[in-house]
Amino acid sequence: MRKILSYLLMVSILTSFFVPSASFAAGSFDYATAFKDSILFFDANKCGKDVGVDNFFSEWRGACHIEDGKDVGVDLTGGFHDAGDHVKFGLPQGYAAAILGWSLYEYRDVFDSTGNTKKMLSTLKYFTDYFLKSHPDATTFYYQCGEGEEDHKYWDAPEKQTYDRPTYYVANASHPASDVLGMTSAALTIMYLNYQSIDSSYADKCLKAAKELYVMGTSKPGYGSGQSFYQSNSYYDDLAYAAAWLYQITKDEKYLQDSETFIKNRNKKQEDPLQHKWTMCWDDMYLAVYAKLSELTGNKTYKDAVEYNLNYWKTGIKTSPGGMKYLDNWGALRYASAASLLAMLYYKQSKDESLKTLAKSQIDYILGDNPAKMSYVIGFGSKYPTHPHHRAANGYTYAGGENSNPAKHLLTGALVGGPDMTDKYIDDVNQFQYTEVAIDYNAGFVGAMAAVTKYFGGPITSAPPTTTAPTPTAKPTMVTGYTIAGYIASDMPNSESQTNFLVEAKGIQKYSQTKDKGYFEIIGIPNSVTSCTLSITKTGYLAREVNVLAKGGITQISTLESPILMWAGDIPVDGIQDGAINMKDVIEIGKCFNATKSDSKYNSSCDLNMDNSINMSDIVIIAKHFGKTTADYN
């Protein structure tokens, strides 16, 4: 009787959510939605054991590459895949984190008012946690995991890419990488500014690491390596960018002098830095530095340099018939986005209304005001790319010509490379000039969307800043010993519900993830560990712990016929599960009840049976174990 009453109470509460919510449209497009989605994209490119935590795409993204760094004896799990591949490159990661952090710092009001601050901070911390792990001492920084050529031969989900990946490049006393070190230093410094009021201890760690990386970059100047994929044309701009931000925090004149000295240097192409036509990107931070130094010093030289560039983008650059500012044929829209962000950042200083017009025109082109009448942001609008060059979202292999199919998974918020100079776009997974997506593409786009939402997306409400708690940084992994194996199962019939449970041997930092039929094995547990506790987690499930006594060799703790059972129904709220199946979970389902996968309010965490619809079957699953907590497993 008690369970029936609870069930009826759940149904009655759901009805309170069936009142249509008010909405309004301001400007040409729903900028706020595009803004929110652009941030979500980064979840799709997360790497490491914690991929499934606070992840919008947890239905099809889970732990991967959980032994990165094993070859150098350092835990280098975490960070972000670069693009549609799975390598973790130094320059684009540093650039993405720096630009995202700058955007949050400049437009905190619009992040707050649209409810995006918490997610942005969580994403930024995923970057900086990885940077801190990659910097195990004051004179070492690892900046590439995975070998690009080898990685590009693989086409499948990152969760299935289980072979060892080399730690390809390191900066130290013998190997310079001033470009990577400068960019990463800037990202960590900006994180200090964004995180100081939330967790001052963590912010201090970021600033300490930023200063150390800056010393490394300046004491042994030279270029880092990125194979053939990310070869830098200058490291002076990266060091100047880092120094400018360090000066803002410390007010140490040496940093300002360094920044002003570095930025006078020409790049490899010997271009005049004060008459620069390129916009900011992973390989070029000259204009970002000039905009920052203009703000910090008021020096007319820097203002003139920014205005020269933006005047070129307004009237001198090649423009497609449909209005796209066209800098380069590879990832054209990333440059249009970055230039839009730069224009809006400088607008705060100049109040030149034509800069707002420039930025809005490019964002509107991206969102659908173009000859194709389509959005180049996946999932936004009624017509958008369906064949992104992204292995995880694609869901197929190259075998059998399956790439002619649309991607299996919706890569919400991803900005594709975009059309060519004639406004022609080819929606083909193998035409990656058009369909590639990348973390550096979306970084500038997030900032541009924040600015356009602020000025064209409706009134800013007075909302308090939202924060996120820090995630503990993992310790280095161990590599020898015995194996624990077994099977895990949910109490739902579909086979997909048995996969992607993360199994962690607590205290010794060894992990595994369930594959087909729920099988897992954790290898390399030290023989000195005679007992341990396994933590089993998966988004939407009650976490469970299992105590294990070692038997040596292979310790089998469960079988296919008698697996470890997991209960569904603990739905994350703001990325956090409370360890219970209760009314909070019912309320979350109520918020998206009757939504299908194609709806904007669809929440995959609430789709417990993974039928692409939030309905009464999900309520029935919650009712099955309603009132249970993690303690009830025992």
N, C-alpha and C positions, 0 to 999 in steps of 0.2 A: 504493500500500500504506500509506503514512504517513497519508493522509487517512482511509482505512478504519479504521486503528487508533485514530485520534483520535475517529472517530465511535463506535466500540465503547466507548471509554473514557467518552465522554459518556453513553451509554446506561447503562453500569454505575453511574456516579455517580448518575444519576437514581433508580435503585432504592433508594438509601440514604435518599431523602426520603419513601418511601411508608410510613413508620411513623406511625400516628396519634399526634398530639401530645396531651399531657394537658391538661385544662382543668378549671376549677372555676367555680362560680357562687356569688356572695355577694350578699346583698341581694335585692331583688325583680326586678331586671333586670341585664343585662350592661352595667353602667355604663361599664366601661373601653372597650368597643367604641363605645358612643354618644359617649363623650368623644373618642376618636380621630377618629371620623367628623365630629364637629362642627368640628374644626380643618380637615379636608380641604376643607370647603365653600368656604373662601376662595379656593382655587385656581380655582374656576369663575368668579370675578368679577375675576380679575387682568386688567390692561390693559397694553398696551405691547409692546415688541419681545421681552421676555424671558418672556412668558406661559408658553411651553412648558418653561421650566427648572424642574425640581423641581415638576412639576405632576401631580397625581393624575389629572386629566382631560385629559391631553395628547392622547388619542385624538381629542377633539373641540374642544379649545381650543388656539389658536395666537396668534401675534402679531396685534395689532389696534391701530387708532388710532395708528399709528406716526409721525404728523405733528402730534400734539397740541402746541400752543404755537407752531406755525410763524407764526401771525398776530402774535405779540408778540416773535418772535425768540429764544425760549427753549425749550429741550427740556423739555417737560412730559409726555413719555411715561412710562408706568408707573402706579402706584397701582391703585385698585380701582373697578370699576363699583359703583354704589350698591346696586341691588336686581336686579329682573328687567330693568331698562333698562341703559343704557350711559353715563349721565352720571357724572362724578366730582364729587360735592358735598363741600363743605368740612366742614360740621359732622358728618355721619355718619361720614366717614372718620376725622376726628380722634377722635371718640368711640370707634369700633371699635378703633382702635390703642391708645387709652389704657386701655380696659377689658381688652383682651387682654393688654396689658403688665402691668397691675395683677394680673391673674389669674396670670400666670406668676411674677411677683414674690412673691405670697403663697403659691402652691402649687407652688413649684419641685420639692418632693420628689415630688409625685405626677406631675408632667410627666416628671421623670427616670425614676421607677420604671416608668412605662407606655411609655417610649420616645418621648414626644411633644415633648421639649424642642427637639430639632433642627428639627423641622417648625415649631414655634411660633416659634422665633427667625427662621427663614427667612421666614415670613409677616410677622412684625413688621418685618423689615428691608425687605421689599418696600414696606411702608407708609412707613417713615422715609426710605428712599432717595428716594421720591417727594416727601416733604415737603421734604427738603434741596434737591432740584432746583427745587421751587416757590418757594424762598427764595434768589434769585440774589444778593441783597445785603441789608444789615442793615435796610433800610427797605421791603422789598417782599416780598409773599407772594401768589402766585396760588392761588386756592382753588376755582375751578370750571372744568371743561372740558366743553363740550357745553351745548346749550340744551335745557332739559327738555321744553318743549312740542313742539319739532321732533323731538327724539329719540323721544318716545313715539309718533310717527306711524310709526316704523320698526319692523318686526317681522321680524327675521332674525338670523343669527349676527353677532356683533361683527366677526369677521374680514372680513365682506363690506361693512361700513359704512365705505366708503372716502372719502366726501366730507369736506371740511374741516369741523372742528368749532371753534366760536369759544372763545377763552379768555374766559369770561364775566365773571368777577369778580377783582379784585385789591385787596389791602389795601396802602395806602401812606400817605404823609404827608397826602394829600387825601381818602382813602377809609377810614373806620374799619371794623373787623370784629373787635371785642374778643371776641365769642363764639367765632368760629372760631380766632382767634389764641390765646386762652386754652386751648381744648381741644387744639389742636395742640402748643402749648408743653408741656402736661402729658404728651402722648404721647411727645414727644422726651425729656423729662426722665426718664420711666420707662424708656425705652429705654436711657438712660445707665446706669441701675442694672442692667438686665438684661444689658448687653453689655460692661460695663467689664472684666470678667475675660477676655473673649474677644478683643476688639480695642479697646484703650484709646484709640487714635487716633480710631477711628470714634465711640466713645462720647463723646469730647470734642467732636467735631463736632456731635453731637446736642445736647449740653448748651449749647454756644455758641449754636446756632440757637434753642434753647428760651428762653434768656435774651433774645435779640434779639426774638423774637416777643412775649415777655411785655412788654418795653419798648414795642413798637409798640401792644400792646393797652391798656396803661395810660396811655400818653402822649396818645393820641387816642381816648378812650372812645366807643363807639358800636356799633351793630348792623351786622353784615355782611348780605349778601343771599343768598337761596337761591331766588329766584323765588317761586312760590307753594308750593314743596315743603317747604322747611326754613326757616320763619320762627321765630326764637328769641324766647322770652318773657323772657329775661334773659341778660345777659352777665356779671353779677356772679358767678354761680356758677361759670362757666367760668374766670374770672380767679382766683377763690378756690381752685379745684382746682389750677390751675397753680402758684400761689404756695405752697400746702401742700407740694407735691412738691419745689419748688425749695428750700424751707426744710429739708426732710428731708436734702437733699444738702449744701447750703451752710452750714446752721446760721446763716444771716444773719437776724437778728431782723426785719429790714424785711419779708421775705417772710411771716413768720408774722403780723406786724401787718397786712399787706395782706390776707391770707387772712381773718383774723378780722373785719376791717372790711368787706370786700366781702360776706361771707356774711350780714351783718345786713340787707342791702338786700332789699326785696321785689321780686318780679317784676312784669311788666306787669299781671298779674291782681290785684296787691296782696294776695297770700296771705301769711299769717304764716309766715315761713321756719322758725320753731321748732315749728310744728304743721303739718307738711307731710304730705299724704297720697299724693302722687304718688311713684313710685319713680324711680330713676335711669334716664335715657335720653339720647338725643342732645340733647334740649331741656331737660334738668333734671338738674343735678348737685348740688343742695342736699344730698341725703342722703349722696352720696359724699363731699362735703366734710366734713359733720358726722362721718361715720365716721372719716375720716382725721384730723381735728383732735382727735377724742376719743382716738385712738391717740397722737398727737404730744404732747398737752398734759394728758390726763387730766381735762380740764375737765368738770364735771358738766352744764353747760348743753348741751354737745354730746352727751353720752351720753343725756340726757333727750330731745333732739330725735330721735335715732336710735330710741330705744325707743318714743317716741310713734308714729312711723311704722310700726315693725314690729308693735306691738300692734294698730294699725289693720289691718294686713295679716293678722294672725292671727284677729281676731274681728270687725272692723268692716266690712271691704270686702265688696262684693257677691260672692257665691260661686255658681257654677253648680250645678245638681243633682248633677253628677258630681264636684264638688270643685275646679273651677278658680277661682282668685282672679281676679276680672274687673274690671280697671281701665278699659279702653277697648275699643271694638269694632273698632279697627284694629290688627291685630297683637297680639291679646290675649296670646299666649304669650310674646312678647318681654318684656312687663312681668312676667309670672309668673316668667320666667327671671331677669330682672334683680333682682327682689325676692328671689328665692332666693339669688342670689349675695350681695346685700347682707346677708341674714340670716346666711349662713355667714361672711362677713367679720367681722361684728360678734360672732358666736359666739366667735371667737378672743379677743375682749376680755371678753365677759360670761360665757361658759360656760353660757349659758341653753339647756338641752336642747330647749326648745320651738322654738327657732329651727331646729335641725336637723330637727325634725319638719315644720315649715312647708316648708322647702326640699325635703325628700324627697317630700312629698306632691305638690308641683307638678311636680317632675321625673318622678315616677312617672306622673302624669296625662299628661304629654307623651309618655312612652315607651310608654303603652298601658293604664294603669290608669284607664280612662275609659269612659263608656257605649258609645262606638263600638267599643271593644276594638281600637283601631288606634293605631299610632305616628304622631306628627306630625313625626317626623324621617325624611326620605326615605332609604330604603334600610335602615332599622333595623326589625327584626322581620319578621313575615310579611305584615303589612297596613300600608300607608302611602300617602300621597298620590302620585298618578301624573301629576297635571296641574299642576305648579307654574307660577306666572306668572314665567317666566324665559326670555328669548328664546333664549339660547345652548343651554340644555338642551332646550327645546321642539323645535327642529330643523325647524319648519314655518314657513309664512307664513300670514297670515290668509286668503289666497285659497282658495276651494274648500271652506270649512268644515272644514279639516284640524284645527282646534283641538279637535275632539271626540275626537281620538286621544290616547292617553297620550304624554307627552314621549318623544322618541326616545332621549334620553340620561338616565342615572340620575344625579340631582343629589345624590350621597351626602352625608349629614350636614346637609342644609339643614333648618332649622326653619321651617315655614310659619307664617303668621299665626295660624291655628288657628280653633277653633269659636266660635260666638256664645254668648250668655248662657244659651241653652237646651241647650248641648252639641252643637248641630247644626253639621255641617261639610259644605260643598259643594265637592267636588273638581272644580272647573271653572277652566280657565286664565284665563277672563275674569272670574271672581268673585274679584278679587285681594284683597278684604278677608280672604278665607280662605286663598288660595293664594300670595300674595306671599311672597317670601323676600328677605332683605336682610342686608348686612354688620352693621348695628347689631342686627338680631334675633339673629344667631349669636354676637355678641361676648359678650353677657351669658350666653348659653347655654353657651358654652365654659367660662366661669368657674364657673358653677353646676355643670357636669358635673365639673370638676376637684375641687370641694369635695365633692360627693356621692360621687365615686369614692374620695376620700381616706377618708371616714368610713364609707361603706357598701359599698365595692367590693372588700374583701379587704385583706390585709396589704400594707404598703408595703415593698418590698424595698430593699436597700441597693445602689443603682446609682450610678455616678459621673455627674455632669452631662455631658450631650452638648452639643456646640457646632456651629456652622456658620461657615464662612469667609465674610467679607464679599464681596458682589458689586460689581464696579466700577461707579461711577456714570457714566452716559452723558454725553457732552458735547453742547452745543447743536448742532442740525442746521443744515446749509447748504441754500440753497433755489434755486440757479440752476445752469445748465450742461447737459451732454449726458446721454444715456441709455445704460445697458448693459442688454441684454435677452438672453434665451435660454430654453432648456428644460432641466429637470432631471428625471431619472427614476430610480426604483428598479428592481431587477431582479425585481419581483413584478408579476403581471399585473393586479391590481385597480387601478382608477382612483384610489381614495382614497389609495393609497400614493404618488401623484405630487404630492399637494397638501401645503401647510403646511411646506415646507422654507423655513427662514429664510435669506435671502441678504444678507450684510452686506459693504459696501465698507469694508474695515478702515482705520482711521485718519481717516476723514472722516464717520463716523456717518450713513451713508445705508443704507437697508434696503428690502427687498421680501420678499414671500412668494409661493411658487408657488401658482397657481390651477389651474383645470382643465387637464389634460394637462401639468402641470408647468411652465407658462409663468410667467416673472417679468420684471419690468423695474424698474430702479432709475433714477429720474429725478433731475435736478438736480445731477449731479456737476460740480463746478467745471471750467471749461475749462482752468484752470491745472494740473489733475491729468492728466498724460499717461499714467500707468500706475497700477494699483492691484491689490490682492489681494482677491478675493472669498472670504469664509468662508461655507461652506454647512453648516448644522446642522439636525438634527431628532432629537427624542428616539428612541433605539433605533437610530440610524444612525451609522456612522463619520463623523466630521466631515471635511470636505474643503476644501482651499484651491485656488483657481484664479487664476493671474496673468493680468491683462488689459492689453493695450496699447490706448489710446484711438484711435479713428478719427474721432471727432467725430460729431455728429448722433446716430444710433442705432448703437451698437457691438453687433453681434449675435455672441455667442460660441458659440452652439450652436443646433441646429435640432431640430424634432420628430423627424426621422428619425435624427439623430445627437446625442442629448442628453448632458448630463453625468451619468454614472452614479453612484449612491450605493448603498452596501452596508449592508444591515440586519444587526443582531446585536450592536451595542455597547449593551448594556442598562445604564441608570443604576443604580448601587448607592448608596443614601442620597442620591439626587439628582445623583450625579456619574458621568459617563462617563469611562472611562480611556483612550480612543483606541485600543482594541484589541478584537478578537473572540477571546475566550479562555475558559478554564475558569470565570472569574468569571461570565460570561454564562450558561454552562450551569447553574451552581449557582443563579442567580437563577430560571431557568426551573424548575429542580427544586423550588424552594420552593412553586411554585404549579401544578405539573404536574397536568393533568387538571381544572383549575378552569375553570368557565365564567363568563360575565359576571355571572351572578346569585349566584355564590359570594363569600363574604367574602374568601377568599384570592386572588381573581382580581387580577392585576396587568396593566393594559393595556400597560405597557411591554414585557412579555414576549410579548404577543400580536402577534408580528411580522407575520403575514399578515392580521391584523384580522378573523379569523373568529369572534371572541367565545369562543374556547376556547384554552387553553394545552395543546398536544399535540405529537406527534412532528413535525408539519409545521413547527413553529417550530424544533425541533432541526435539521431538515433545512436550514432557512435558515441557521442558524448554521454548520452543517458546510460549507456551500457556500463560505464565506470564512473558515473557521476558521484562526486564526493570523495573519490580516491586521491591519495597523495603518494609521493614517492615511497613513503614508509610502508604503504600497504602491500608493496611487492613482497615484503618479508613476512 
